[in-house]
Amino acid sequence: MLVILGFAMILVFMTLIMTKRLSPILALILVPTIFGLFAGAGLGIGEMVMDAIASMSSTAALLLFAIIYFGIMIDVGLFDKLVEFILRIAGNDPVKVVLGTALLTGAVSLDGDGSTTFIVVTAAMLPIYQRLEMSPVVLTCVAGLINGTLNIVPWGGPTARASSALQIDANEIFAPMVPSLAAGLLVCLLFAYLLGLSERRRLAKNGVTWVTDRGSNRRRDLVGAVAGAGAGTAAGDPTTTSGHGDGQTGAASANDGTAAEARPTSADDATGSAGSGLANTALDPNRATLRPKLFWFNLGLTLAVMVLLIIDILPLPYLFMIGTVIALMVNFPKMKDQQEELASHATAIISVVAMVMAAGVLTGIMSGTGMVDAMAEWLVEVIPTSMGPYMAVITGLLSIPMTFFMSNDAFYFGILPVLAETASHFGISAADMARASITGQPVHMQSPLVPAILLLVSLSGVELGDHHKKVLWRALIVALVMLAVGVAVGVIGIG
């Protein structure tokens, strides 16, 4: 009966989440409560839930202060210099522009918020893509790959969910996965480089070239009918954005009949034009929270936090608490400014922390009623003994399609605990299972169930189908590389 109730609860939970009948927070609380009562939990259900919530307090604290910290760094302008640097060195070379897109995405992705990352990247880079008549699908592909790969940081969604679901420390999951993360990012950068080369060749083939004089990029030449037809359009590969995309950036479209006149005559012009598209975004050059005189301090503080995170000499929640306090005191010495800065990030904080607390209901009831144990015992019976030692690898492979077709909430709170309990019978630790489960994130981030990716393609004026054609097979390769490296270095074990 517990096995039937357990799988039925997971099915109902996933259905409600995927059909958007209930928000994840409501489903995490309501569904397990109902099924827990059917399982005979009675009044003891409250103690089950509170025990689980207590074990998740450190994860909630980590998410809370990490979101605040990186939000502050974006607000005060830490990443603005990086944007300026990218635009300055990229000039009009498609390869440099695409690599710059990858680097910018990687830097801003550290805040763990995909929506913020994509807003910043499209605001900074889309005007450059339009002026060079590069395909915005390349922008969405590279940004999606990098952000999906970095989505495994401890304060990001999947690692926090795996930590909550299996009740283990987030850094125990993440720190050993650094080699896998590095390998995944290297593959992403290789794809970015190859995409840049492809864009360079495509533009040259269609007659779009740039004349170089004494190291300065000058106005490009249009050959044949390219100017009149909307230069750079390749079959099946859109190169310009829609009117909606133009409205988001304030930049001229490549096929609006004014392309030749709108093109920059130098790299400096390109940088200046792009800058004007940042108004009313997270990189607005006139925002009141900028602290240019404190750039080096904020950079040093962030590097120090990153180093301490990797060497793991302080608990991550406490580390970000300290970093947040220092960042607030130095950048916003007045109490009123501190309160306003904290309030500006309240929406993101509340939704994430509430989700972690609600997860305690699901994990507490599943564990307290014995559902997880019963389901694991059943799976042990049906899984061939020869496959048992490979449960971590199997979980990594399953995470690729399952997190694409269902939400992270459904996978990490509904399925991972069962797989982990099953794997424990074959000598595979919960930490190994958690690490394997996050390797599918490069593919997950491309899912239409992820609001952030819908925002990215919308701002870029790209069809989701066109984005998927370019990104999915590349994301699959990145995920498999991360899983293979994790197995090779021994952090995703074989029983």
MOVEN-V11520 format. One record per residue. RES is the residue in one letter. D_CENTER is the distance of its C-alpha to the mean C-alpha in whole Angstrom. Layout:
RES;D_CENTER
RES;D_CENTER
This chain:
M;39
L;36
V;34
I;35
L;33
G;30
F;29
A;30
M;28
I;25
L;26
V;27
F;24
M;21
T;24
L;24
I;20
M;19
T;22
K;21
R;25
L;23
S;20
P;18
I;20
L;23
A;23
L;22
I;25
L;28
V;28
P;28
T;31
I;33
F;32
G;33
L;36
F;37
A;37
G;39
A;37
G;40
L;40
G;38
I;35
G;34
E;34
M;32
V;29
M;30
D;30
A;27
I;25
A;27
S;25
M;22
S;23
S;21
T;18
A;18
A;20
L;17
L;14
L;17
F;18
A;14
I;13
I;17
Y;17
F;14
G;15
I;18
M;18
I;16
D;19
V;22
G;21
L;19
F;17
D;20
K;22
L;19
V;19
E;23
F;23
I;21
L;23
R;26
I;26
A;24
G;27
N;28
D;27
P;24
V;23
K;23
V;21
V;18
L;18
G;18
T;15
A;13
L;14
L;13
T;10
G;9
A;11
V;10
S;6
L;9
D;9
G;6
D;6
G;5
S;8
T;10
T;8
F;9
I;13
V;13
V;13
T;15
A;17
A;18
M;18
L;19
P;23
I;23
Y;22
Q;25
R;27
L;27
E;27
M;24
S;22
P;19
V;18
V;17
L;15
T;13
C;13
V;12
A;9
G;8
L;9
I;8
N;4
G;4
T;7
L;6
N;4
I;8
V;9
P;12
W;11
G;7
G;8
P;9
T;11
A;13
R;14
A;15
S;17
S;18
A;20
L;21
Q;22
I;22
D;20
A;16
N;18
E;20
I;17
F;15
A;18
P;19
M;16
V;16
P;18
S;16
L;13
A;15
A;17
G;13
L;13
L;16
V;16
C;14
L;16
L;19
F;18
A;17
Y;20
L;22
L;21
G;22
L;25
S;25
E;25
R;28
R;30
R;29
L;30
A;33
K;34
N;34
G;36
V;34
T;35
W;35
V;38
T;37
D;40
R;41
G;37
S;36
N;34
R;37
R;37
R;36
D;38
L;38
V;40
G;42
A;41
V;37
A;37
G;39
A;36
G;33
A;33
G;30
T;29
A;29
A;30
G;27
D;25
P;24
T;25
T;25
T;23
S;25
G;27
H;24
G;22
D;25
G;25
Q;21
T;22
G;26
A;26
A;29
S;28
A;29
N;32
D;33
G;37
T;36
A;34
A;36
E;37
A;34
R;33
P;32
T;35
S;34
A;30
D;31
D;32
A;28
T;27
G;29
S;28
A;24
G;25
S;26
G;24
L;22
A;24
N;23
T;19
A;17
L;19
D;22
P;25
N;27
R;25
A;27
T;25
L;25
R;26
P;27
K;30
L;28
F;25
W;26
F;26
N;23
L;22
G;24
L;23
T;19
L;20
A;23
V;20
M;18
V;21
L;22
L;19
I;19
I;23
D;23
I;26
L;25
P;23
L;19
P;20
Y;23
L;22
F;19
M;22
I;24
G;22
T;22
V;25
I;26
A;24
L;25
M;29
V;29
N;27
F;28
P;32
K;33
M;32
K;32
D;29
Q;27
Q;28
E;26
E;23
L;22
A;23
S;21
H;18
A;20
T;18
A;15
I;16
I;19
S;16
V;14
V;17
A;19
M;17
V;18
M;21
A;22
A;20
G;23
V;26
L;24
T;24
G;28
I;29
M;28
S;30
G;33
T;34
G;34
M;32
V;29
D;32
A;34
M;31
A;31
E;35
W;35
L;32
V;34
E;37
V;35
I;33
P;35
T;36
S;35
M;32
G;31
P;31
Y;28
M;26
A;23
V;23
I;23
T;20
G;18
L;19
L;19
S;16
I;15
P;17
M;17
T;13
F;14
F;17
M;16
S;14
N;12
D;15
A;17
F;17
Y;16
F;19
G;21
I;21
L;20
P;23
V;25
L;24
A;24
E;28
T;29
A;28
S;29
H;33
F;32
G;31
I;28
S;26
A;23
A;21
D;22
M;21
A;17
R;16
A;17
S;15
I;12
T;13
G;12
Q;8
P;8
V;11
H;9
M;7
Q;10
S;12
P;14
L;13
V;10
P;11
A;8
I;9
L;13
L;13
L;12
V;15
S;17
L;17
S;17
G;20
V;19
E;20
L;17
G;20
D;20
H;16
H;16
K;19
K;18
V;14
L;15
W;18
R;16
A;13
L;15
I;17
V;14
A;14
L;17
V;18
M;15
L;18
A;21
V;20
G;20
V;23
A;25
V;24
G;25
V;22
I;22
G;25
I;28
G;31
